Amino acid sequence: LTEARAQAVGSTHYVWRTSGDSDVRAGHRHMNGKVFAWADPPMVNEGDAKRPNWIQHHPGEIWNCRCYAEPILSKE
C-alpha cells in the first residue's frame, strides 16, 4: 500500500528504516538509512554470516518484519 501511494504521487525511491531496537535482524540493520528504487527491491540477507539466505524484498514484506519504507518525495 505504501509503495502504491508513494508511486501515485511520483516517488521513485525510498529510504529503508528499521524499528531501531535490539530485535532488528542484522540484514535489516545493514539496510537502515539506505536508498532503494521501488522498481528494484534490494537483496537482503535473512540468514547469518555462516548460512546466508539472500531474499529480494522491500521493507516490511518479509515475515515478522517491522521495517518500513520512507518514500522520497519531490519538493516540486
C-alpha positions in Angstrom: 0.0 0.0 0.0 2.8 2.4 0.9 4.5 1.7 -2.5 1.3 2.3 -4.5 0.6 5.5 -2.7 4.1 6.8 -3.0 4.3 6.0 -6.7 0.9 7.6 -7.3 2.4 10.9 -6.1 5.6 10.5 -8.1 8.0 8.8 -5.7 10.6 6.5 -7.4 12.8 5.8 -4.4 12.6 5.3 -0.6 14.8 5.1 2.4 14.9 1.8 4.3 14.0 2.3 8.0 14.0 -0.1 10.9 12.3 0.0 14.3 15.7 0.7 15.8 15.5 -1.8 18.6 17.6 -4.9 19.6 15.2 -7.3 17.7 16.0 -5.9 14.3 17.7 -8.5 12.1 21.3 -8.0 11.2 20.5 -7.9 7.5 17.8 -5.3 8.0 20.1 -3.2 10.3 22.6 -3.1 7.4 19.9 -1.7 5.1 18.8 1.0 7.5 19.1 4.5 6.0 20.0 3.3 2.5 18.1 4.5 -0.6 16.4 2.0 -2.9 14.2 2.2 -6.0 10.6 0.9 -5.8 11.2 -0.8 -9.1 14.2 -2.7 -7.9 13.9 -4.3 -4.4 17.2 -4.9 -2.7 18.7 -8.3 -1.9 18.7 -8.7 1.9 20.5 -11.4 3.9 17.8 -13.1 6.0 20.3 -15.6 7.3 23.6 -15.0 9.1 27.3 -15.0 8.2 27.6 -18.8 8.4 24.4 -19.5 6.5 23.4 -16.6 4.3 19.9 -16.6 2.8 19.5 -13.7 0.3 16.0 -12.7 -0.5 14.8 -9.8 -2.7 12.2 -7.6 -0.9 11.1 -4.2 0.2 11.0 -3.4 4.0 8.0 -4.9 5.8 7.4 -7.6 3.1 9.1 -10.5 4.9 7.8 -12.5 7.9 7.7 -10.6 11.2 9.5 -7.5 9.7 8.8 -4.2 11.4 10.8 -2.2 9.0 9.2 0.4 6.7 9.9 2.4 3.6 10.1 6.1 3.9 9.1 7.5 0.5 11.3 10.1 -1.1 9.1 12.8 -2.5 10.0 15.6 -4.9 9.8 19.1 -3.5 8.1 20.4 -6.7 
